[in-house]
Amino acid sequence: MYDDWGLIEASFTAQYGIRLRNEPDMSWSEFCTLLAGIMPKTPLGQIVAIRSEEDKDMLKNFTAEQNHIRDEWRNRQIDDMTEEEKQNSIKEVQELFAKAFGQSV
């Protein structure tokens, strides 16, 4: 989520007309519900579709940029992260959401 925050913000604006930076009272529960409902025709939906595509015929028609997006996603090596790196990443995400929703961690 941390890396996709810009896509999430843009998708909320496109789909719901909500500017997350201006929503200090949105609860975490509401945010999660809305995020789960993001449709394919949003910036995040389009990127998720590219990342998850498995159809060989579709993949043959991908542009260089689409292939780059998909390859970059698939080459992430979270398994190679140390436990400390994983914990730091989790903490960064928590702090990001705390700031976005005006709550403390």
Secondary structure as GFF3:
##gff-version 3
##sequence-region A 1 105
A	DSSP	alpha_helix	5	16	.	.	.	ID=ss1
A	DSSP	three_ten_helix	20	22	.	.	.	ID=ss2
A	DSSP	alpha_helix	28	36	.	.	.	ID=ss3
A	DSSP	alpha_helix	43	52	.	.	.	ID=ss4
A	DSSP	alpha_helix	56	60	.	.	.	ID=ss5
A	DSSP	alpha_helix	64	74	.	.	.	ID=ss6
A	DSSP	three_ten_helix	78	80	.	.	.	ID=ss7
A	DSSP	alpha_helix	83	100	.	.	.	ID=ss8
###
